[in-house]
Structures are given as structure tokens and as C-alpha cells.
Amino acid sequence: MAALRTLIVLAIAAGCSCSWSSDCSYFGLMNHLNLATSNKVLEIVRPVKNWTTTTLVQLGMILDAILEVDEKLQTVTNHIWIKMYWINEFLTWNSSEFCGMDILTIPSSMIWIPDIIIQEDASDNRGSQDDALVSVLSSGLVRVNTRLQLTYACKFDLYRFPFDTQTCNITFSSVNYDENLVKLGKLTNDTILTEVSDQKMLTDGEWKLVNIESIISTSVTLKSKLVYRISLQRKPFLYIINLILPLLFLLVLDLASFFISGGEKLGFKMTILLSIFVLLLILKDILPSTEDTLPLMAIYCVLVFTLVWISVLETMLISFLKNLACSVGEETHSSKIFKVKTQQEESAGAAGSAKPEGSNPPMDPPGGRGLLKLILDKQKPAQNNPERQTNDVGKFSCSRLRLVKIFDSVLFVLYFTTVVFSQIFIFTLWIFPVIQNQ
């Protein structure tokens, strides 16, 4: 009888055990975790049994799109994935007691979520898509995924624009908890993070991802910080085609315009000067107004504009000197002709006064040949002097024009040397750091 009672008790215990272990529903697990009904304590209290225990929040970020970089506003818009992991000591269970169930998905509003913010955030939060559900593992590990279109502030260094590399920080920190209560940690190392982001990159536009580096630090307010330092390199091909090459070609055309003769030279140089001014207006719409450092691109544009402006002044000076030489020669020539004409009129007047008034001498009077020869001898120097004086004036004008051309050639050599050395200097400042970094 006692043995029968023992068998009945064992059967009842086995039946109860089987019925209990066969509870494979989510409701049974949530009832076990006190999640079946509203539990405000789990929602608002940091999930530790001892308040001195620090909650370690491991955070990882994947950059999968570079949407916009605004140099004027000094902002960057990226598409990122954020993953956070932490331990909730109140949400643990033995998976063998619930048919091997080792993961539970619940609404994020039912449990405590760390108040992690991005300090550089400048977006309107319309692009964020927080995960409405969180995953809880049997060990108490909670996983949260956030898909976010983030616009954040970044201080740009545009000195080597468009051959520049920008480094921007995305800083995660807690709003209310200091480092003793909530501490941030890295989820993966930097090399894997950069490789995964590069592989998942959907679009990058004119920028290329160079590196992502994570740094853990403590703020002045004793809050834990996790800083992701993102390095982006600009693709300069579009700016080379639209800005640098046109400026270089216009400068070459300005050098070639020295071989143009006549009044067309000045008009051609003024057209080049106006073209450079248009490119300066285009550059003004791209670069921000800053007083710290002037970008090399702006220095290059101003340098080319100044060189062409000096070339225009040189052309005006040479044209003025040529006109001055010609006008002096013409004035000298006209004055000499006027003197010759005056001498001819005086000679003619002297020849007329040698004839007796009121008489008609014979065609070949005695002694008339000597008088006629004397008059002709006086007129010969007057007839020969204009040609000789004209030749003298021409030689004088040619010598002045030759001096002006020599001066023009010297200025061209100086201008050409200045252009060559300035271009070498600017392009060295631009390209040498890029080659050195590679």
C-alpha cells in the first residue's frame, strides 16, 4: 500500500513537471518576467539589483550613406545604423524551462532604455526610425537597433579645397547618468567598423569614406562619452574641371595674348578678366565666409585675377608709350614741313622782288642767266631738306618704337616667370600633402 502511494505521488509530480515544462507560450515567459501587466518599475528604473553596479552600454555605429555635405552651413548629413547592447538583471530566465526559448521580442516602451544622445545633432528628427521593438536574451542582454538620418555639425578645414579631407565627430553620451552609473563601450574595433561601413555604403556622392575611429572618454560633467571620428575625403575631379582648369586655360590665353598686335589685344584681355570674375562669383557660392584661413582655391583665383589685371595694365602702358612715340614723331615731322614751306615761300618772294616793277624784260636779257642760276641755287636746298628731314624724323620714331618693344619684351619675360613660379607654388601646396598622406 505504501508502495502504491509512492507511485501515485511520483506520477502526479511527473505530470505536473511535464505540464509545467510544456508551457512554451510567450505569455508564460512574459508572466514569469512580470511583463504581462504594466510594470512601471521596469520602465523607469535602471535595471540593476544593486544601485552601485554600473550599467555598461555597448554601442556600435555603421555608416551606410553620405547624403550631403554643406560647406556653407558646416553640416553633414549621413544615414547611420546604431546598435546598443546592455544587461537587464531583471529579465533573465532559464531557457530549458520554456521549451528552449532564449529570445523574447517586446515593445521598447515596456523596459528601461538608456538616454543616449548625439551632442552634434542638428537634424529635425524627422528622418529617425527608432526600433519599436527590442530583443531580450535569456541572459538578460537587451539589443536595440536604430535607423537614423543624422544631420550633425562639423567644423570644416577648407584650406586645401578641393583636395581636402574633413574629420567630423559624432559624440554619444548619456543625458542624466554619470560614468559611475552608465558607461559607454565600443561594440566592435575600428578596422571592422570601417570595413563594414565601406561595404554597406549605399551612396557617397563626391565624398569617400577614409576611416572611422572610436574613442572612449569622460566629459567635464563626469559623463561617459563615445566619440566616433569619421574621416571623409573629397573627390576633386568635378572642381578640377569646373574651376581649376578654366582658370589655368584663361591664364595661358592671357600669356598668348602678348603676341596679338593692334587694339584687339586690350579687348581680349578684358574679356579674360571678366571670365575670371565670373568664376570668382561661382566660388563665392561654394565656400563659406570665414576669417580664420583663406582657402587655397580662393588664393588661386585671386592670384590669377591679379596677374591678368597686371597684364591689362601692362598692355595699356605699352599702348600709351607707342601712341606717345608716334605722336611725337608726327609733331616733329609736321613742324619740319612747316619750316620748309616757309623757306620756300620766302625764296619765291625773293625771286619775285628781283624783277624790275612795271617792265617786261626780254626772255634772255644780258646778265639774266646769272640771276636765274642764283635763284635756282637758293631753291635746291629748300627742295632737298624735306626728304632729309623726313628720314631723320622716321629714324627718330623707329628708335622710340624699338625701345618700347624692348620694354614690352622685358615685361613679358617678367610676367611669364611670375606666372610659372606662382603656379608651381600653389599646386605644390595643394597636391604635396595629398601625395604625402597616401
C-alpha positions as CSV (number, residue, x, y, z in Angstrom):
1,M,0.0,0.0,0.0
2,A,2.8,2.4,0.8
3,A,4.5,1.5,-2.5
4,L,1.3,2.3,-4.3
5,R,1.0,5.6,-2.7
6,T,4.6,6.4,-3.6
7,L,3.9,5.5,-7.2
8,I,0.8,7.8,-7.3
9,V,2.8,10.7,-5.8
10,L,5.6,10.3,-8.4
11,A,3.1,10.1,-11.2
12,I,1.4,13.3,-10.0
13,A,4.8,15.0,-9.7
14,A,5.9,13.9,-13.1
15,G,2.6,15.1,-14.6
16,C,2.9,18.5,-13.0
17,S,6.5,18.7,-14.2
18,C,5.6,17.8,-17.7
19,S,2.7,20.2,-17.8
20,W,4.9,23.0,-16.4
21,S,7.8,22.4,-18.7
22,S,5.4,22.2,-21.7
23,D,4.5,25.8,-21.3
24,C,6.1,27.1,-24.5
25,S,4.0,30.3,-24.9
26,Y,5.3,33.8,-24.9
27,F,2.6,34.7,-22.4
28,G,4.1,32.3,-19.9
29,L,7.5,33.7,-20.3
30,M,6.2,37.3,-20.0
31,N,4.2,36.4,-16.9
32,H,7.4,34.9,-15.5
33,L,9.3,38.2,-16.2
34,N,6.4,40.3,-14.8
35,L,5.8,41.8,-18.2
36,A,2.3,40.5,-18.7
37,T,0.9,43.6,-17.0
38,S,2.1,47.1,-16.8
39,N,5.2,47.4,-14.7
40,K,6.4,51.0,-14.2
41,V,9.4,49.9,-12.3
42,L,10.9,48.1,-15.2
43,E,10.2,51.1,-17.4
44,I,11.9,53.8,-15.3
45,V,14.4,52.1,-13.0
46,R,17.9,51.3,-14.2
47,P,18.0,47.5,-14.5
48,V,20.4,46.6,-11.7
49,K,19.7,44.8,-8.4
50,N,22.4,46.8,-6.6
51,W,22.4,50.5,-7.5
52,T,26.2,50.7,-7.2
53,T,26.5,48.4,-10.2
54,T,27.5,50.2,-13.4
55,T,25.4,49.6,-16.5
56,L,27.7,49.0,-19.4
57,V,26.1,50.1,-22.7
58,Q,28.0,48.8,-25.7
59,L,27.3,51.0,-28.8
60,G,28.2,50.4,-32.4
61,M,27.6,52.6,-35.4
62,I,27.6,51.7,-39.1
63,L,27.8,54.5,-41.7
64,D,26.0,53.4,-44.9
65,A,25.3,56.6,-46.8
66,I,26.8,60.1,-47.2
67,L,23.8,62.2,-48.3
68,E,25.0,65.8,-48.1
69,V,27.9,67.9,-47.1
70,D,27.1,71.6,-46.8
71,E,30.2,73.8,-46.6
72,K,28.1,77.0,-46.1
73,L,26.2,75.7,-43.0
74,Q,29.1,73.5,-41.8
75,T,26.8,70.4,-41.6
76,V,27.0,66.8,-42.7
77,T,24.0,64.5,-43.4
78,N,24.6,60.8,-43.1
79,H,22.5,57.7,-42.9
80,I,23.6,55.5,-40.0
81,W,22.6,52.4,-38.1
82,I,23.1,52.4,-34.3
83,K,23.1,49.2,-32.2
84,M,23.1,49.2,-28.4
85,Y,23.6,46.3,-26.0
86,W,23.2,46.2,-22.2
87,I,22.3,43.8,-19.4
88,N,18.9,44.0,-17.7
89,E,19.3,42.0,-14.5
90,F,15.5,41.7,-14.0
91,L,14.9,39.9,-17.4
92,T,16.7,36.6,-17.1
93,W,15.3,33.1,-17.3
94,N,16.3,29.5,-17.9
95,S,15.6,28.7,-21.5
96,S,15.2,25.0,-20.7
97,E,12.2,25.8,-18.6
98,F,10.5,27.4,-21.6
99,C,11.0,24.8,-24.3
100,G,14.4,26.3,-25.2
101,M,13.1,29.8,-25.8
102,D,16.2,32.0,-25.4
103,I,15.0,35.3,-27.0
104,L,12.0,37.4,-26.5
105,T,10.9,40.4,-28.5
106,I,8.9,43.1,-26.7
107,P,8.0,46.8,-27.2
108,S,10.7,49.2,-26.2
109,S,8.3,51.1,-24.1
110,M,8.0,48.3,-21.6
111,I,11.5,48.4,-20.3
112,W,14.2,50.9,-19.4
113,I,16.2,52.4,-22.3
114,P,19.4,54.4,-21.8
115,D,19.1,58.1,-22.5
116,I,21.8,58.3,-25.1
117,I,22.0,61.4,-27.3
118,I,24.3,62.7,-30.0
119,Q,25.8,66.0,-29.0
120,E,26.5,67.3,-32.5
121,D,22.9,66.6,-33.7
122,A,21.5,69.4,-35.8
123,S,18.6,67.4,-37.5
124,D,14.9,67.9,-37.1
125,N,14.5,64.2,-36.1
126,R,12.1,63.6,-39.0
127,G,14.5,61.1,-40.5
128,S,14.9,58.9,-37.5
129,Q,13.2,55.5,-37.3
130,D,13.6,54.1,-33.8
131,D,13.0,50.4,-33.5
132,A,9.7,50.0,-31.8
133,L,10.7,46.5,-30.6
134,V,13.7,45.3,-28.6
135,S,15.2,41.8,-28.3
136,V,15.8,40.3,-24.9
137,L,18.0,37.3,-24.5
138,S,17.7,34.7,-21.7
139,S,21.0,36.0,-20.2
140,G,19.3,39.5,-19.8
141,L,21.1,41.0,-22.7
142,V,18.9,43.7,-24.4
143,R,19.5,44.7,-28.1
144,V,18.2,47.9,-29.7
145,N,18.6,48.9,-33.3
146,T,18.1,52.5,-34.5
147,R,18.0,53.6,-38.2
148,L,18.8,57.3,-38.3
149,Q,19.2,60.1,-40.9
150,L,21.6,62.3,-39.0
151,T,22.5,65.9,-39.7
152,Y,25.2,67.0,-37.5
153,A,27.5,70.0,-37.1
154,C,31.1,69.7,-38.2
155,K,33.8,72.3,-38.3
156,F,35.4,72.1,-41.8
157,D,39.0,72.9,-42.7
158,L,38.8,74.2,-46.3
159,Y,42.3,75.4,-46.7
160,R,43.2,72.8,-49.3
161,F,39.8,72.7,-51.0
162,P,39.1,70.8,-53.2
163,F,41.9,68.4,-52.2
164,D,40.7,68.4,-48.6
165,T,39.9,65.7,-46.1
166,Q,37.4,66.5,-43.4
167,T,37.2,64.9,-40.0
168,C,33.9,65.1,-38.1
169,N,32.9,63.8,-34.7
170,I,29.7,62.0,-33.6
171,T,29.7,62.0,-29.8
172,F,27.3,59.7,-27.9
173,S,26.7,60.4,-24.2
174,S,24.1,60.0,-21.5
175,V,21.9,62.9,-20.5
176,N,21.3,62.2,-16.9
177,Y,23.6,59.4,-15.8
178,D,27.3,59.9,-14.9
179,E,30.1,57.5,-15.6
180,N,29.6,55.6,-12.3
181,L,26.0,54.6,-13.3
182,V,26.1,54.3,-17.1
183,K,29.3,53.7,-19.0
184,L,29.6,53.5,-22.8
185,G,31.8,51.0,-24.5
186,K,32.7,50.0,-28.1
187,L,30.9,47.2,-29.7
188,T,33.5,46.4,-32.4
189,N,37.0,47.5,-33.2
190,D,37.7,50.4,-35.6
191,T,39.1,48.3,-38.5
192,I,36.0,46.1,-38.7
193,L,33.7,49.1,-38.3
194,T,35.4,50.9,-41.3
195,E,35.3,47.8,-43.5
196,V,31.6,47.1,-42.8
197,S,30.6,50.7,-43.4
198,D,32.6,50.7,-46.6
199,Q,30.9,47.5,-47.8
200,K,27.4,48.7,-46.8
201,M,27.8,52.2,-48.3
202,L,24.8,52.9,-50.4
203,T,25.8,56.3,-51.8
204,D,28.7,58.7,-51.1
205,G,28.4,61.4,-53.8
206,E,31.6,63.5,-54.1
207,W,33.0,62.1,-50.8
208,K,34.8,58.9,-49.9
209,L,35.0,57.3,-46.5
210,V,38.6,57.0,-45.3
211,N,38.4,55.9,-41.8
212,I,36.2,55.6,-38.7
213,E,37.9,55.8,-35.3
214,S,36.2,55.4,-31.9
215,I,37.4,57.0,-28.7
216,I,36.1,56.5,-25.2
217,S,36.5,59.5,-22.9
218,T,34.9,61.3,-19.9
219,S,33.3,64.7,-20.2
220,V,33.8,67.6,-17.9
221,T,30.5,66.7,-16.3
222,L,31.8,63.2,-15.5
223,K,29.6,61.6,-18.1
224,S,30.9,58.8,-20.3
225,K,31.4,59.6,-23.9
226,L,31.9,57.5,-27.0
227,V,33.3,59.6,-29.9
228,Y,33.2,58.3,-33.5
229,R,35.7,60.2,-35.6
230,I,34.8,60.0,-39.3
231,S,37.3,61.0,-41.9
232,L,35.8,61.9,-45.3
233,Q,37.9,62.7,-48.4
234,R,36.6,64.9,-51.2
235,K,36.6,63.7,-54.8
236,P,38.1,66.8,-56.5
237,F,37.5,65.8,-60.2
238,L,34.4,68.0,-60.7
239,Y,36.1,71.1,-59.2
240,I,39.2,70.5,-61.3
241,I,37.1,70.5,-64.5
242,N,34.8,73.4,-63.4
243,L,37.3,75.8,-61.7
244,I,41.0,74.9,-61.8
245,L,41.4,74.0,-65.4
246,P,39.3,77.0,-66.7
247,L,41.4,79.4,-64.6
248,L,44.6,77.7,-65.9
249,F,43.5,77.9,-69.5
250,L,42.5,81.6,-69.1
251,L,45.9,82.3,-67.7
252,V,47.5,80.6,-70.7
253,L,45.3,82.6,-73.1
254,D,46.5,85.7,-71.3
255,L,50.1,84.8,-71.9
256,A,49.3,84.1,-75.6
257,S,47.6,87.4,-76.0
258,F,51.0,89.1,-75.8
259,F,51.6,88.1,-79.4
260,I,48.4,89.9,-80.5
261,S,49.1,93.2,-82.2
262,G,46.8,96.2,-82.5
263,G,43.9,97.4,-80.5
264,E,42.3,93.9,-80.2
265,K,44.8,92.9,-77.5
266,L,43.3,95.1,-74.8
267,G,39.8,94.0,-75.6
268,F,40.8,90.3,-75.5
269,K,42.5,90.7,-72.1
270,M,39.4,92.5,-70.7
271,T,37.3,89.5,-71.8
272,I,39.6,87.2,-69.9
273,L,39.4,89.4,-66.8
274,L,35.6,89.3,-66.9
275,S,35.6,85.5,-67.3
276,I,37.8,85.1,-64.2
277,F,35.4,87.4,-62.3
278,V,32.5,85.0,-63.2
279,L,34.5,82.1,-61.8
280,L,35.1,84.1,-58.6
281,L,31.3,84.5,-58.2
282,I,30.8,80.8,-58.6
283,L,33.4,80.1,-55.9
284,K,31.7,82.6,-53.6
285,D,28.6,80.5,-53.6
286,I,30.5,77.3,-52.6
287,L,32.9,78.4,-49.9
288,P,31.7,79.8,-46.6
289,S,32.7,83.3,-45.5
290,T,35.4,82.8,-42.8
291,E,38.1,85.0,-41.4
292,D,40.3,82.3,-40.0
293,T,42.1,80.9,-43.0
294,L,41.6,81.7,-46.7
295,P,41.3,78.5,-48.8
296,L,44.0,77.9,-51.4
297,M,41.3,77.9,-54.1
298,A,40.3,81.4,-53.3
299,I,44.0,82.4,-53.1
300,Y,44.5,80.8,-56.6
301,C,41.5,82.7,-58.1
302,V,42.6,86.0,-56.6
303,L,46.2,85.3,-57.8
304,V,45.1,84.6,-61.4
305,F,42.8,87.6,-61.3
306,T,45.6,89.8,-60.1
307,L,48.0,88.5,-62.8
308,V,45.6,89.2,-65.6
309,W,44.8,92.6,-64.1
310,I,48.5,93.4,-64.1
311,S,48.7,92.2,-67.7
312,V,45.9,94.6,-68.7
313,L,47.7,97.5,-67.1
314,E,50.9,96.5,-68.9
315,T,49.0,96.4,-72.2
316,M,47.6,99.9,-71.5
317,L,51.1,101.2,-70.6
318,I,52.7,99.8,-73.8
319,S,49.8,101.2,-75.9
320,F,50.3,104.6,-74.4
321,L,54.0,104.6,-75.0
322,K,53.6,103.6,-78.6
323,N,51.0,106.3,-79.2
324,L,53.2,108.8,-77.5
325,A,56.2,107.9,-79.7
326,C,54.1,108.1,-82.8
327,S,52.5,111.5,-81.8
328,V,56.0,113.0,-81.0
329,G,57.3,111.9,-84.5
330,E,54.2,113.3,-86.2
331,E,54.5,116.6,-84.5
332,T,58.3,116.8,-85.3
333,H,57.6,115.9,-88.9
334,S,54.8,118.5,-89.3
335,S,56.9,121.2,-87.8
336,K,59.8,120.5,-90.1
337,I,57.4,120.5,-93.1
338,F,56.0,123.8,-92.0
339,K,59.5,125.3,-91.8
340,V,60.4,124.0,-95.3
341,K,57.2,125.6,-96.7
342,T,58.0,128.9,-95.1
343,Q,61.5,128.8,-96.5
344,Q,60.1,128.0,-100.0
345,E,57.7,131.0,-99.8
346,E,60.5,133.3,-98.7
347,S,62.7,132.1,-101.6
348,A,59.8,132.6,-104.1
349,G,59.2,136.1,-102.6
350,A,62.9,137.0,-103.0
351,A,62.9,135.8,-106.6
352,G,59.8,137.9,-107.4
353,S,61.3,141.0,-105.9
354,A,64.5,140.7,-108.0
355,K,62.4,141.6,-111.2
356,P,62.0,145.3,-112.0
357,E,58.5,146.5,-111.4
358,G,56.4,147.7,-114.3
359,S,58.7,146.3,-117.0
360,N,58.7,143.3,-119.2
361,P,62.3,142.3,-119.7
362,P,63.2,140.1,-122.7
363,M,63.2,136.4,-122.4
364,D,67.0,136.2,-122.4
365,P,68.4,139.6,-121.4
366,P,72.1,140.1,-121.0
367,G,73.1,139.1,-117.5
368,G,69.8,137.2,-116.8
369,R,71.4,133.8,-116.7
370,G,73.4,134.7,-113.7
371,L,70.3,135.9,-111.8
372,L,68.3,132.8,-112.7
373,K,71.1,130.5,-111.6
374,L,71.3,132.3,-108.3
375,I,67.6,131.8,-107.6
376,L,67.7,128.1,-108.5
377,D,70.7,127.5,-106.3
378,K,68.7,129.0,-103.3
379,Q,65.7,126.8,-104.1
380,K,67.7,123.5,-104.3
381,P,68.4,123.2,-100.5
382,A,64.8,124.0,-99.8
383,Q,63.7,121.2,-102.1
384,N,66.2,118.6,-100.7
385,N,65.6,119.5,-97.0
386,P,62.1,117.9,-96.7
387,E,63.3,114.4,-97.7
388,R,66.3,114.6,-95.5
389,Q,64.3,115.8,-92.5
390,T,61.6,113.2,-93.1
391,N,64.2,110.5,-93.0
392,D,65.6,112.0,-89.8
393,V,62.1,112.0,-88.2
394,G,61.4,108.4,-89.3
395,K,64.7,107.2,-87.8
396,F,63.8,109.0,-84.6
397,S,60.3,107.4,-84.4
398,C,61.7,104.0,-85.2
399,S,64.2,104.2,-82.4
400,R,61.5,105.2,-79.9
401,L,59.2,102.3,-81.1
402,R,62.1,99.9,-80.8
403,L,62.7,101.0,-77.2
404,V,59.0,100.4,-76.4
405,K,59.1,96.9,-77.9
406,I,62.2,96.0,-75.9
407,F,60.4,97.3,-72.8
408,D,57.4,95.2,-73.7
409,S,59.5,92.1,-74.2
410,V,61.2,92.6,-70.8
411,L,57.8,92.9,-69.1
412,F,56.6,89.7,-70.8
413,V,59.6,87.8,-69.6
414,L,59.0,89.0,-66.0
415,Y,55.3,88.2,-66.3
416,F,55.9,84.7,-67.7
417,T,58.4,84.0,-64.9
418,T,55.9,85.2,-62.3
419,V,53.1,83.0,-63.7
420,V,55.2,79.9,-63.9
421,F,56.6,80.1,-60.3
422,S,53.3,81.1,-58.8
423,Q,51.5,78.1,-60.4
424,I,54.2,75.7,-59.2
425,F,54.0,77.1,-55.7
426,I,50.2,76.9,-55.5
427,F,50.0,73.4,-56.9
428,T,52.8,72.2,-54.6
429,L,50.8,73.4,-51.6
430,W,47.7,71.7,-52.9
431,I,48.9,68.3,-54.1
432,F,52.0,67.6,-52.0
433,P,50.1,66.9,-48.7
434,V,47.7,64.6,-50.5
435,I,50.6,62.6,-52.0
436,Q,52.4,62.6,-48.6
437,N,49.3,61.2,-46.9
438,Q,48.9,58.4,-49.5
